[in-house]
Amino acid sequence: MLNLIRNENMKLYRRPRTWIMFGIVLGLYAFVMLMMHFFTNETMTDNWRDRYEQDRQHLSETLNANGASPGNEQLTQELMKIEYALEHDIPPVHATMWSGVMDSTGFIILVTIMTVVVAGDIVASEFTWGTIKMLLIRPASRAKILLSKYLASFLFALLLLLALLSFSIVLNGILTGFSGFGQPMLTVNDAGDKVEEVSLLGNVLKAYALSTVELIMFVTMSFMISSVFRSSALAIALSIVALLLGYLVTLNLAMYFDWAKYLLFANTDLTQHLEGRPLIEGMTMTFSIAMLAIYFAAFNFFSWLFFTKRDVAS
């Protein structure tokens, strides 16, 4: 099995287009960060204490004017964090390197697109070029060959994600300084009476982990289409269209039909549950995970069924 995975990786990384994909993702991220650094006026970076003092005074006046209004909870928590930051000399996230690192999570969609291209081509191209016959004469079963290609696709995604995260840390450290590397993020506990410090690196890793759920589902779907139809173009095109338009279409359907919650695209964004804003009322984290598990199992089942049972023309 390891030899099969190694063989797939050798074929993948020998192609110039693989490294071009890395260059596109990292290059676009670097371009956006450089534009933001040199052309955006970040007043919070140098004068964050003065800005926080102004915000504290404004929030205090607002809270005193509103009295015991029930809508003051969020303002109170914001004031607590500002006072804690001033007391412990903790600059806001936007005044440190972590602002740009957190922005890198927005580029995970590019990682997903690049991995969809790899997954959509890794099976279908074998049939297109006729090299599938060379693979099938090996002693390994078809199921192992399919699994090795599937795992190779995700190893590519993992490597690209690690490259994006590492590059974002290095680039933003160079642009804004590494002094804020140990910077914590301030949150208020569930009781709402205490400010707590949490790791910003841990928060970024959590954001990456949640974003990979969508990556896994779309890559698995692309892999299935590639296995069923043996067409790289069809697998890549359908998966990218679904990635870009699927959620938008589901969002519109959810306004009129309750059954939209059973669609794949309604459940790929797990942050909707962490933030308490499910797409459709009644959806829970458990429900979304269960739906994703069903789709994941179905995609892999059809990939295995069509790849292992279909005859290969001689």
Contacts in CASP RR format, 6 or more apart in sequence:
PFRMAT RR
TARGET T0000
AUTHOR 0000-0000-0000
METHOD contacts of the structure
MODEL  1
MLNLIRNENMKLYRRPRTWIMFGIVLGLYAFVMLMMHFFTNETMTDNWRD
RYEQDRQHLSETLNANGASPGNEQLTQELMKIEYALEHDIPPVHATMWSG
VMDSTGFIILVTIMTVVVAGDIVASEFTWGTIKMLLIRPASRAKILLSKY
LASFLFALLLLLALLSFSIVLNGILTGFSGFGQPMLTVNDAGDKVEEVSL
LGNVLKAYALSTVELIMFVTMSFMISSVFRSSALAIALSIVALLLGYLVT
LNLAMYFDWAKYLLFANTDLTQHLEGRPLIEGMTMTFSIAMLAIYFAAFN
FFSWLFFTKRDVAS
1 140 0 8 1.000
1 144 0 8 1.000
1 147 0 8 1.000
1 148 0 8 1.000
4 140 0 8 1.000
4 144 0 8 1.000
4 145 0 8 1.000
4 148 0 8 1.000
5 148 0 8 1.000
5 151 0 8 1.000
5 152 0 8 1.000
5 155 0 8 1.000
7 148 0 8 1.000
8 122 0 8 1.000
8 148 0 8 1.000
8 149 0 8 1.000
8 151 0 8 1.000
8 152 0 8 1.000
9 152 0 8 1.000
9 155 0 8 1.000
12 18 0 8 1.000
12 118 0 8 1.000
12 122 0 8 1.000
12 152 0 8 1.000
12 156 0 8 1.000
13 19 0 8 1.000
18 118 0 8 1.000
18 156 0 8 1.000
21 114 0 8 1.000
21 117 0 8 1.000
21 118 0 8 1.000
21 160 0 8 1.000
22 160 0 8 1.000
22 163 0 8 1.000
24 110 0 8 1.000
24 114 0 8 1.000
25 107 0 8 1.000
25 110 0 8 1.000
25 111 0 8 1.000
25 114 0 8 1.000
25 160 0 8 1.000
25 163 0 8 1.000
25 164 0 8 1.000
26 163 0 8 1.000
26 164 0 8 1.000
26 167 0 8 1.000
28 107 0 8 1.000
28 110 0 8 1.000
29 104 0 8 1.000
29 107 0 8 1.000
29 164 0 8 1.000
29 167 0 8 1.000
29 168 0 8 1.000
29 171 0 8 1.000
30 167 0 8 1.000
30 171 0 8 1.000
32 103 0 8 1.000
33 100 0 8 1.000
33 103 0 8 1.000
33 168 0 8 1.000
33 171 0 8 1.000
33 172 0 8 1.000
33 175 0 8 1.000
34 175 0 8 1.000
36 100 0 8 1.000
36 103 0 8 1.000
37 175 0 8 1.000
37 176 0 8 1.000
42 94 0 8 1.000
42 95 0 8 1.000
43 51 0 8 1.000
44 51 0 8 1.000
44 92 0 8 1.000
44 94 0 8 1.000
44 95 0 8 1.000
45 94 0 8 1.000
45 95 0 8 1.000
45 176 0 8 1.000
48 91 0 8 1.000
48 92 0 8 1.000
48 95 0 8 1.000
49 86 0 8 1.000
52 82 0 8 1.000
52 85 0 8 1.000
52 86 0 8 1.000
52 92 0 8 1.000
53 86 0 8 1.000
55 82 0 8 1.000
56 79 0 8 1.000
56 82 0 8 1.000
56 83 0 8 1.000
56 86 0 8 1.000
59 75 0 8 1.000
59 78 0 8 1.000
59 79 0 8 1.000
59 82 0 8 1.000
60 79 0 8 1.000
62 75 0 8 1.000
63 72 0 8 1.000
63 75 0 8 1.000
63 76 0 8 1.000
63 79 0 8 1.000
66 72 0 8 1.000
66 75 0 8 1.000
77 188 0 8 1.000
77 192 0 8 1.000
80 188 0 8 1.000
80 192 0 8 1.000
80 195 0 8 1.000
81 186 0 8 1.000
81 187 0 8 1.000
81 188 0 8 1.000
81 195 0 8 1.000
84 90 0 8 1.000
84 186 0 8 1.000
84 195 0 8 1.000
85 91 0 8 1.000
85 92 0 8 1.000
85 186 0 8 1.000
90 183 0 8 1.000
90 184 0 8 1.000
90 186 0 8 1.000
90 197 0 8 1.000
91 180 0 8 1.000
91 183 0 8 1.000
93 99 0 8 1.000
93 102 0 8 1.000
93 183 0 8 1.000
93 185 0 8 1.000
93 200 0 8 1.000
96 176 0 8 1.000
96 179 0 8 1.000
96 180 0 8 1.000
96 183 0 8 1.000
96 200 0 8 1.000
97 169 0 8 1.000
97 172 0 8 1.000
97 173 0 8 1.000
97 175 0 8 1.000
97 176 0 8 1.000
97 177 0 8 1.000
97 178 0 8 1.000
97 180 0 8 1.000
97 181 0 8 1.000
97 183 0 8 1.000
98 172 0 8 1.000
98 180 0 8 1.000
98 183 0 8 1.000
98 185 0 8 1.000
98 200 0 8 1.000
98 204 0 8 1.000
99 172 0 8 1.000
99 176 0 8 1.000
100 168 0 8 1.000
100 172 0 8 1.000
101 165 0 8 1.000
101 168 0 8 1.000
101 169 0 8 1.000
101 172 0 8 1.000
101 200 0 8 1.000
101 204 0 8 1.000
102 200 0 8 1.000
102 203 0 8 1.000
102 204 0 8 1.000
102 207 0 8 1.000
103 168 0 8 1.000
104 164 0 8 1.000
104 165 0 8 1.000
104 168 0 8 1.000
104 204 0 8 1.000
105 204 0 8 1.000
105 207 0 8 1.000
105 208 0 8 1.000
105 211 0 8 1.000
106 211 0 8 1.000
107 164 0 8 1.000
108 161 0 8 1.000
108 164 0 8 1.000
108 208 0 8 1.000
108 211 0 8 1.000
108 212 0 8 1.000
108 215 0 8 1.000
109 243 0 8 1.000
111 157 0 8 1.000
111 160 0 8 1.000
111 161 0 8 1.000
111 164 0 8 1.000
111 215 0 8 1.000
112 157 0 8 1.000
112 214 0 8 1.000
112 215 0 8 1.000
112 218 0 8 1.000
112 219 0 8 1.000
112 243 0 8 1.000
113 240 0 8 1.000
113 243 0 8 1.000
114 156 0 8 1.000
114 160 0 8 1.000
115 153 0 8 1.000
115 154 0 8 1.000
115 156 0 8 1.000
115 157 0 8 1.000
115 160 0 8 1.000
115 215 0 8 1.000
115 219 0 8 1.000
116 218 0 8 1.000
116 219 0 8 1.000
116 222 0 8 1.000
116 235 0 8 1.000
116 236 0 8 1.000
116 239 0 8 1.000
116 240 0 8 1.000
116 243 0 8 1.000
117 236 0 8 1.000
118 153 0 8 1.000
118 156 0 8 1.000
118 157 0 8 1.000
119 150 0 8 1.000
119 153 0 8 1.000
119 219 0 8 1.000
119 220 0 8 1.000
119 222 0 8 1.000
119 223 0 8 1.000
119 226 0 8 1.000
119 235 0 8 1.000
119 239 0 8 1.000
120 222 0 8 1.000
120 223 0 8 1.000
120 225 0 8 1.000
120 226 0 8 1.000
120 232 0 8 1.000
120 235 0 8 1.000
120 236 0 8 1.000
120 239 0 8 1.000
121 226 0 8 1.000
121 232 0 8 1.000
121 235 0 8 1.000
121 236 0 8 1.000
122 149 0 8 1.000
122 152 0 8 1.000
122 153 0 8 1.000
122 223 0 8 1.000
122 226 0 8 1.000
123 146 0 8 1.000
123 149 0 8 1.000
123 223 0 8 1.000
123 226 0 8 1.000
123 227 0 8 1.000
123 230 0 8 1.000
123 307 0 8 1.000
124 226 0 8 1.000
124 227 0 8 1.000
124 229 0 8 1.000
124 230 0 8 1.000
124 231 0 8 1.000
124 232 0 8 1.000
124 235 0 8 1.000
125 131 0 8 1.000
125 232 0 8 1.000
126 132 0 8 1.000
126 135 0 8 1.000
127 230 0 8 1.000
127 312 0 8 1.000
128 230 0 8 1.000
128 232 0 8 1.000
132 312 0 8 1.000
133 312 0 8 1.000
133 314 0 8 1.000
135 145 0 8 1.000
136 142 0 8 1.000
136 145 0 8 1.000
136 312 0 8 1.000
138 145 0 8 1.000
140 148 0 8 1.000
141 308 0 8 1.000
142 307 0 8 1.000
142 308 0 8 1.000
143 304 0 8 1.000
143 308 0 8 1.000
145 307 0 8 1.000
146 227 0 8 1.000
146 303 0 8 1.000
146 304 0 8 1.000
146 307 0 8 1.000
146 308 0 8 1.000
149 223 0 8 1.000
150 220 0 8 1.000
150 223 0 8 1.000
150 300 0 8 1.000
150 303 0 8 1.000
153 219 0 8 1.000
153 223 0 8 1.000
154 216 0 8 1.000
154 219 0 8 1.000
157 212 0 8 1.000
157 215 0 8 1.000
157 219 0 8 1.000
161 208 0 8 1.000
161 212 0 8 1.000
165 204 0 8 1.000
165 208 0 8 1.000
173 181 0 8 1.000
182 200 0 8 1.000
182 201 0 8 1.000
183 200 0 8 1.000
184 197 0 8 1.000
184 198 0 8 1.000
184 199 0 8 1.000
184 200 0 8 1.000
185 197 0 8 1.000
185 198 0 8 1.000
185 199 0 8 1.000
185 200 0 8 1.000
185 203 0 8 1.000
186 195 0 8 1.000
186 196 0 8 1.000
186 197 0 8 1.000
186 198 0 8 1.000
187 195 0 8 1.000
187 196 0 8 1.000
187 198 0 8 1.000
188 194 0 8 1.000
188 195 0 8 1.000
188 196 0 8 1.000
189 195 0 8 1.000
189 196 0 8 1.000
210 270 0 8 1.000
210 271 0 8 1.000
210 274 0 8 1.000
213 268 0 8 1.000
213 270 0 8 1.000
213 292 0 8 1.000
214 243 0 8 1.000
214 268 0 8 1.000
214 269 0 8 1.000
216 296 0 8 1.000
217 264 0 8 1.000
217 268 0 8 1.000
217 292 0 8 1.000
217 295 0 8 1.000
217 296 0 8 1.000
217 299 0 8 1.000
218 239 0 8 1.000
218 242 0 8 1.000
218 243 0 8 1.000
218 268 0 8 1.000
219 239 0 8 1.000
220 296 0 8 1.000
220 299 0 8 1.000
220 300 0 8 1.000
220 303 0 8 1.000
221 239 0 8 1.000
221 242 0 8 1.000
221 264 0 8 1.000
221 295 0 8 1.000
221 299 0 8 1.000
222 235 0 8 1.000
222 236 0 8 1.000
222 238 0 8 1.000
222 239 0 8 1.000
223 235 0 8 1.000
223 299 0 8 1.000
223 303 0 8 1.000
224 299 0 8 1.000
224 300 0 8 1.000
224 302 0 8 1.000
224 303 0 8 1.000
225 231 0 8 1.000
225 234 0 8 1.000
225 235 0 8 1.000
225 238 0 8 1.000
225 239 0 8 1.000
226 232 0 8 1.000
226 235 0 8 1.000
227 302 0 8 1.000
227 303 0 8 1.000
227 304 0 8 1.000
227 306 0 8 1.000
227 307 0 8 1.000
228 302 0 8 1.000
228 303 0 8 1.000
228 306 0 8 1.000
229 235 0 8 1.000
242 265 0 8 1.000
246 265 0 8 1.000
247 265 0 8 1.000
247 266 0 8 1.000
247 268 0 8 1.000
247 269 0 8 1.000
249 265 0 8 1.000
250 260 0 8 1.000
250 263 0 8 1.000
250 265 0 8 1.000
250 266 0 8 1.000
250 279 0 8 1.000
251 279 0 8 1.000
253 260 0 8 1.000
253 263 0 8 1.000
254 260 0 8 1.000
254 261 0 8 1.000
254 266 0 8 1.000
254 279 0 8 1.000
254 280 0 8 1.000
258 280 0 8 1.000
260 266 0 8 1.000
260 279 0 8 1.000
260 280 0 8 1.000
261 267 0 8 1.000
261 279 0 8 1.000
261 280 0 8 1.000
261 282 0 8 1.000
261 283 0 8 1.000
261 287 0 8 1.000
261 291 0 8 1.000
262 291 0 8 1.000
264 291 0 8 1.000
264 292 0 8 1.000
264 295 0 8 1.000
266 279 0 8 1.000
266 280 0 8 1.000
266 283 0 8 1.000
266 288 0 8 1.000
266 291 0 8 1.000
267 283 0 8 1.000
267 287 0 8 1.000
267 288 0 8 1.000
267 291 0 8 1.000
267 292 0 8 1.000
268 292 0 8 1.000
269 279 0 8 1.000
270 285 0 8 1.000
270 288 0 8 1.000
270 289 0 8 1.000
272 278 0 8 1.000
272 279 0 8 1.000
272 283 0 8 1.000
272 288 0 8 1.000
273 283 0 8 1.000
273 284 0 8 1.000
273 285 0 8 1.000
273 288 0 8 1.000
274 285 0 8 1.000
278 284 0 8 1.000
END
